[in-house]
Amino acid sequence: MKSSSEQEAYDKKAKTYKMLLYFAMISIIMIFAGLTSAFVVSKQRPDWLKELVIPATFTYSTIILLISSVTFYLAKRAIKSNNYSLTKVYLLLTLALGISFVYLQFKGFDLLFNQGLVPFGSSSKVTVSFLYAFVFVHVAHLFGGMISLIYVIYNHYKQKYNSSQCLGIELSGIYWHFMDFIWVYLFLFFYFFK
């Protein structure tokens, strides 16, 4: 059991780290807001591809990412109950789902390439270039989440977390859920706003 001064220090540290994370998340929102605005403005271009069919792998990857959010949430619940083995299972499952998401994203790009839909060059279309930009920027930020998740799994293996000391899991989970939200927004935006 922590003393009140230890708890106060922990709470202060948690508040500081969460505030830094929120600032980082705001900057990420601004990046995607800029991309979204450029997409809307570019829709008036004559080379806009209105009949772009989004590969089904992007839909599957969206479902996988949503499931990974659930497993991350369950990992946090498990550590709050001091259930270490279940926490480990959910954290590893979240990582596997995250890797599957990235794999399916690149599989979707492969399908686009095979259809001749490339992001640059004389045969490129601005619509396809935006799709690539959205996905690559999101995957780059998701890699940050995966590195954070690997660090959390390592710390969990070292038994640094328990029901009252789980700040790392909490911060990583907030970021992971945020990246899920961003992807669902991008997917729906691109799917319906062609």
Secondary structure, 3 states (H helix, E strand, C coil): CCCHHHHHHHHHHHHHHHHHHHHHHHHHHHHHHHHHHHHHHHCCCCCCCCCCCCCHHHHHHHHHHHHHHHHHHHHHHHHHCCCHHHHHHHHHHHHHHHHHHHHHHHHHHHHHHHCCCCCCCCCCCHHHHHHHHHHHHHHHHHHHHHHHHHHHHHHHHCCCCECCECHHHHHHHHHHHHHHHHHHHHHHHHHHCC
